[in-house]
């Protein structure tokens, strides 16, 4: 897992949110996201066409939305046309974080309340990064995300963008992320240190495996470790989880399950 410096989980103002996204990131954090970008690029080569990557977590408050914004921004720095799609229809936050309009969004489009061109808007971070917000909170988020229209929308957007990052709800809270997992190229799970418990993480892995989702790896946030040098704090050695599904299965799922069994036996 790659570690990214801790951010306060309390509600942040627009100004405070801007301090931990985009070009306001520290050098070390910026390099950490670039390493994440490199591994995603290797795991999903350009020959596969538009890459659609889901970002989720086990629990709320693990930093998935911040991670989604920053990896989308970092990908856009390469010159690619990138879209950040907010599919957390229950508790959307990206409109506030980026200081963009919240409606119309993807929920309004799926409900037939607007046209496709109405929901796209500039992110305000970099010219080739666009955003689609969640829109109005619907009474039936799972049904909208599992609709044929959602698949059609992603297919249409894939023709206009090089990479699409989809900010999804936590898996242990609702089924929305699992519904979307069949429409994306792969999933990244955000894990906050000293916050997400082993049982919750094991359950996330179990559900993703059951849904036959391609898990690209994990991103660790909330690290309290304050090391002096970039070399020691942001090293590459824990990026092995991007190499293959077999490696991921053994190093994450089986290890988490074994530890949970040992804990229960004790």
Secondary structure, 3 states (H helix, E strand, C coil): CEEEECCCCCCCCHHHHHCCCHHHCCHHHHHHHHHHHHHHHHHCCHHHCCEEEEEEECCCCCCHHHHHHHHHHHHHCCCCCEEEEECCCCCCCHHHHHCCCCCCCHHHHHCCCCCHHHHCEECCCCCCEEEECCCCCCCCHHHHHCCHHHHHHHHHHHCCCCEEEEECCCCCCCCHHHHHHCCCCEEEEEEECCCCCHHHHHHHHHHHHHCCCCEEEEEEEEECCCCCCHHHHCCCHHHHHHCCHHHHHHHHHHHHHHHHHHHHHC
